[in-house]
């Protein structure tokens, strides 16, 4: 845990005692310098309210069972929405809210700009669209997180189209890479065949299915009949919200699965 997180937990523990208990403790110590005024207690409460989502996100990304790349965009969206909402309920720490808003906008400017459909520059932090791709391809999130942006129906529809296009672009990259690998493999196979024309076919070259083995590679011809856009539609409309690894392990959406294998190697 970071230092600020430890201090947050300490403040939260103090608040949990309640003002009456704290007053009783400070009365026993008999030190006026340790006594909490009403304003002091309110300030601590506001600090906990403001920092709570930051602490929750920090705890979540430290878990070993989550895909951190897909958490980036929903976390930024949640923080933006939280700070915007809580400002009206804060009396003493409004400046802290403004500073956190500014820091979020600067630290994640690439993501914030895409959310507001502004021009994103390559040198903007988190400018790579892959973070949005990872979020949409995580069954926990898909498009569900868009509700916190409070878009108009038209803007939300436009944003969804942008997100779909980002995924299609990644599918195209994946297809190009696969094609290049296939060409390279084909060239190597041709050279090998020419140099061993009199040699009998090695049994290991033949791809045989093992008993009761249902490897996805043997079903690739089935998945290849579906276009990337059709796979996206099937995925988005799938009501199942299982864990990321379980969902994609059992999925037969091969274009998207190829993107997932590549995209989720990114460390956030």
C-alpha positions as CSV (number, residue, x, y, z in Angstrom):
1,X,0.0,0.0,0.0
2,X,1.2,3.5,-0.7
3,X,1.7,6.1,2.0
4,X,-1.4,8.0,1.2
5,X,-3.5,4.8,1.3
6,X,-2.1,4.0,4.8
7,X,-3.0,7.5,6.0
8,X,-6.5,7.2,4.4
9,X,-7.1,3.9,6.4
10,X,-5.9,5.6,9.6
11,X,-8.3,8.6,9.1
12,X,-11.1,6.1,8.2
13,X,-10.4,4.3,11.5
14,X,-10.6,7.5,13.5
15,X,-13.9,8.5,11.8
16,X,-15.2,5.0,12.6
17,X,-14.8,5.6,16.3
18,X,-17.2,8.5,16.2
19,X,-16.8,12.0,17.6
20,X,-18.1,11.0,21.0
21,X,-15.5,8.2,21.5
22,X,-12.7,10.4,20.2
23,X,-13.7,13.2,22.7
24,X,-13.6,10.7,25.5
25,X,-10.2,9.5,24.5
26,X,-8.7,13.0,24.2
27,X,-10.3,13.9,27.6
28,X,-8.4,11.1,29.2
29,X,-5.2,12.2,27.6
30,X,-5.9,15.7,28.9
31,X,-4.1,17.4,26.0
32,X,-6.0,20.3,24.4
33,X,-3.8,20.1,21.3
34,X,-5.2,16.6,20.5
35,X,-8.9,17.6,20.8
36,X,-11.0,17.6,17.6
37,X,-13.2,20.6,16.9
38,X,-16.4,20.1,15.0
39,X,-14.7,21.4,11.9
40,X,-11.8,19.1,12.3
41,X,-14.1,16.1,12.4
42,X,-16.0,17.3,9.3
43,X,-12.7,17.8,7.4
44,X,-11.6,14.2,8.2
45,X,-15.0,13.0,7.0
46,X,-14.8,14.9,3.8
47,X,-11.2,13.6,3.2
48,X,-12.5,10.0,3.5
49,X,-15.4,10.7,1.2
50,X,-13.2,12.2,-1.5
51,X,-10.4,9.6,-1.3
52,X,-12.6,6.5,-1.0
53,X,-12.7,5.6,-4.7
54,X,-9.0,6.1,-5.1
55,X,-8.4,3.7,-2.2
56,X,-10.8,1.1,-3.7
57,X,-9.2,1.3,-7.1
58,X,-5.7,1.0,-5.6
59,X,-6.8,-2.1,-3.7
60,X,-8.5,-3.6,-6.8
61,X,-5.5,-3.2,-9.1
62,X,-3.2,-4.8,-6.5
63,X,-5.2,-8.0,-6.7
64,X,-3.6,-10.9,-8.6
65,X,-6.9,-12.0,-10.1
66,X,-7.7,-8.9,-12.2
67,X,-6.7,-7.8,-15.7
68,X,-5.3,-4.3,-14.9
69,X,-5.3,-3.0,-18.5
70,X,-9.1,-3.2,-18.6
71,X,-9.5,-1.4,-15.3
72,X,-7.8,1.8,-16.5
73,X,-10.6,3.5,-18.4
74,X,-13.5,2.6,-16.0
75,X,-11.4,3.8,-13.1
76,X,-10.7,7.1,-14.8
77,X,-14.4,7.5,-15.6
78,X,-15.4,6.6,-12.1
79,X,-13.0,9.2,-10.6
80,X,-14.2,11.9,-13.0
81,X,-17.8,11.2,-12.1
82,X,-17.1,10.9,-8.4
83,X,-15.2,14.2,-8.1
84,X,-17.8,16.0,-10.2
85,X,-20.7,14.7,-8.0
86,X,-19.1,15.1,-4.6
87,X,-18.0,18.8,-5.0
88,X,-21.5,20.1,-4.2
89,X,-21.5,18.1,-0.9
90,X,-18.1,19.4,0.3
91,X,-17.6,22.4,2.5
92,X,-13.9,22.6,3.4
93,X,-12.0,20.5,0.8
94,X,-13.3,21.9,-2.5
95,X,-9.8,22.8,-3.4
96,X,-8.6,19.2,-3.0
97,X,-11.4,18.1,-5.4
98,X,-10.2,20.7,-8.0
99,X,-6.6,19.6,-7.6
100,X,-7.5,15.9,-8.0
101,X,-9.6,16.8,-11.1
102,X,-6.7,18.6,-12.6
103,X,-4.2,15.9,-11.8
104,X,-6.5,13.2,-13.3
105,X,-7.0,15.3,-16.5
106,X,-3.2,15.7,-16.9
107,X,-2.1,12.2,-15.8
108,X,-4.7,10.5,-18.1
109,X,-5.1,13.2,-20.7
110,X,-5.2,10.7,-23.6
111,X,-8.2,8.9,-22.1
112,X,-9.9,12.0,-20.9
113,X,-9.7,13.6,-24.4
114,X,-11.1,10.4,-26.1
115,X,-14.0,10.4,-23.6
116,X,-14.8,14.0,-24.6
117,X,-14.1,13.2,-28.2
118,X,-11.3,15.6,-28.5
119,X,-8.1,15.3,-30.7
120,X,-5.6,13.0,-29.0
121,X,-1.9,13.5,-29.6
122,X,0.6,10.7,-29.6
123,X,2.6,12.2,-26.7
124,X,-0.5,12.5,-24.5
125,X,-0.3,10.1,-21.5
126,X,-2.4,7.0,-22.1
127,X,-3.0,8.1,-25.7
128,X,-3.0,4.5,-27.0
129,X,-6.6,3.3,-27.8
130,X,-5.7,-0.1,-26.6
131,X,-6.9,0.8,-23.1
132,X,-10.4,1.3,-24.5
133,X,-10.2,-1.9,-26.5
134,X,-9.2,-3.8,-23.3
135,X,-12.1,-2.4,-21.4
136,X,-14.7,-3.2,-24.0
137,X,-13.3,-6.7,-24.4
138,X,-13.5,-7.4,-20.6
139,X,-17.0,-9.0,-20.0
140,X,-17.3,-7.2,-16.7
141,X,-17.3,-3.8,-18.5
142,X,-18.2,-4.0,-22.2
143,X,-20.2,-0.7,-22.6
144,X,-21.7,-0.7,-19.1
145,X,-19.2,2.0,-17.8
146,X,-20.5,4.5,-20.3
147,X,-23.5,5.2,-18.1
148,X,-21.2,7.2,-15.7
149,X,-20.3,9.6,-18.5
150,X,-23.9,10.9,-18.7
151,X,-23.7,11.3,-22.5
152,X,-26.7,12.3,-24.5
153,X,-28.2,9.4,-26.5
154,X,-26.5,10.7,-29.7
155,X,-23.1,11.2,-28.0
156,X,-23.3,7.7,-26.4
157,X,-24.1,6.2,-29.8
158,X,-21.1,8.0,-31.4
159,X,-18.8,6.9,-28.6
160,X,-19.9,3.2,-29.0
161,X,-19.1,3.5,-32.8
162,X,-15.7,4.9,-32.0
163,X,-15.0,2.0,-29.6
164,X,-16.1,-0.6,-32.1
165,X,-13.9,1.0,-34.7
166,X,-10.9,0.8,-32.3
167,X,-11.6,-2.9,-31.9
168,X,-11.9,-3.4,-35.7
169,X,-8.6,-1.7,-36.2
170,X,-7.0,-4.1,-33.7
171,X,-8.6,-7.0,-35.5
172,X,-7.1,-5.8,-38.8
173,X,-3.6,-5.5,-37.2
174,X,-4.0,-9.1,-35.9
175,X,-5.0,-10.4,-39.3
176,X,-2.1,-8.7,-41.0
177,X,0.3,-10.2,-38.4
178,X,-1.2,-13.6,-38.9
179,X,-0.9,-13.3,-42.7
180,X,2.7,-12.3,-42.4
181,X,3.4,-15.3,-40.2
182,X,1.6,-17.6,-42.5
183,X,3.6,-16.3,-45.5
184,X,6.8,-16.8,-43.6
185,X,5.8,-20.3,-42.5
186,X,4.8,-21.2,-46.1
187,X,8.1,-20.1,-47.5
188,X,10.0,-22.2,-44.9
189,X,7.8,-25.2,-45.7
190,X,8.5,-24.8,-49.4
191,X,12.3,-24.7,-48.9
192,X,12.1,-27.7,-46.7
193,X,10.0,-29.7,-49.3
194,X,12.4,-28.8,-52.1
195,X,15.4,-30.0,-50.1
196,X,13.8,-33.3,-49.2
197,X,11.9,-34.3,-52.3
198,X,12.8,-38.0,-52.0
199,X,12.1,-38.2,-48.3
200,X,8.9,-39.8,-47.2
201,X,6.3,-37.7,-45.3
202,X,7.1,-37.5,-41.6
203,X,4.2,-38.6,-39.5
204,X,4.8,-35.7,-37.1
205,X,3.9,-33.2,-39.9
206,X,0.4,-34.6,-40.1
207,X,-1.9,-32.8,-37.6
208,X,-3.8,-35.5,-35.7
209,X,-6.4,-35.0,-33.1
210,X,-5.6,-36.7,-29.8
211,X,-8.3,-38.7,-28.0
212,X,-10.9,-36.5,-26.4
213,X,-8.9,-33.4,-27.1
214,X,-11.1,-30.5,-28.3
215,X,-8.5,-27.9,-29.1
216,X,-9.8,-24.6,-30.5
217,X,-7.3,-24.9,-33.4
218,X,-9.3,-27.8,-34.9
219,X,-12.4,-25.5,-35.0
220,X,-10.7,-22.5,-36.5
221,X,-12.5,-23.0,-39.8
222,X,-15.9,-22.6,-38.0
223,X,-14.8,-19.3,-36.3
224,X,-13.3,-17.9,-39.5
225,X,-16.7,-17.8,-41.2
226,X,-17.8,-14.9,-38.9
227,X,-16.5,-11.4,-39.7
228,X,-15.0,-9.2,-36.9
229,X,-18.0,-6.9,-36.8
230,X,-20.3,-9.9,-36.4
231,X,-18.2,-11.2,-33.6
232,X,-18.3,-7.8,-31.9
233,X,-22.1,-7.8,-32.1
234,X,-22.3,-11.3,-30.8
235,X,-20.0,-10.4,-27.9
236,X,-21.7,-7.1,-26.9
237,X,-25.2,-8.8,-26.9
238,X,-24.0,-11.8,-25.0
239,X,-25.7,-11.5,-21.5
240,X,-23.1,-13.6,-19.8
241,X,-20.8,-11.6,-17.5
242,X,-18.4,-14.2,-16.4
243,X,-14.8,-13.6,-15.3
244,X,-12.4,-12.5,-18.1
245,X,-10.2,-15.6,-18.3
246,X,-13.1,-18.0,-18.1
247,X,-15.1,-16.2,-20.8
248,X,-12.4,-16.0,-23.4
249,X,-11.1,-19.5,-22.6
250,X,-14.5,-20.9,-23.7
251,X,-15.2,-18.3,-26.5
252,X,-15.2,-19.3,-30.2
253,X,-15.0,-15.6,-31.3
254,X,-11.6,-16.2,-32.9
255,X,-10.9,-12.7,-34.3
256,X,-11.6,-11.1,-31.0
257,X,-9.8,-13.8,-29.1
258,X,-6.7,-13.0,-31.2
259,X,-6.9,-9.4,-30.1
260,X,-7.5,-10.4,-26.5
261,X,-4.4,-12.5,-26.4
262,X,-2.2,-9.7,-27.7
263,X,-3.9,-6.7,-26.0
264,X,-4.0,-8.1,-22.5
265,X,-0.3,-8.7,-22.3
266,X,-0.1,-5.0,-21.6
267,X,0.7,-4.0,-18.0
268,X,-1.3,-1.0,-16.9
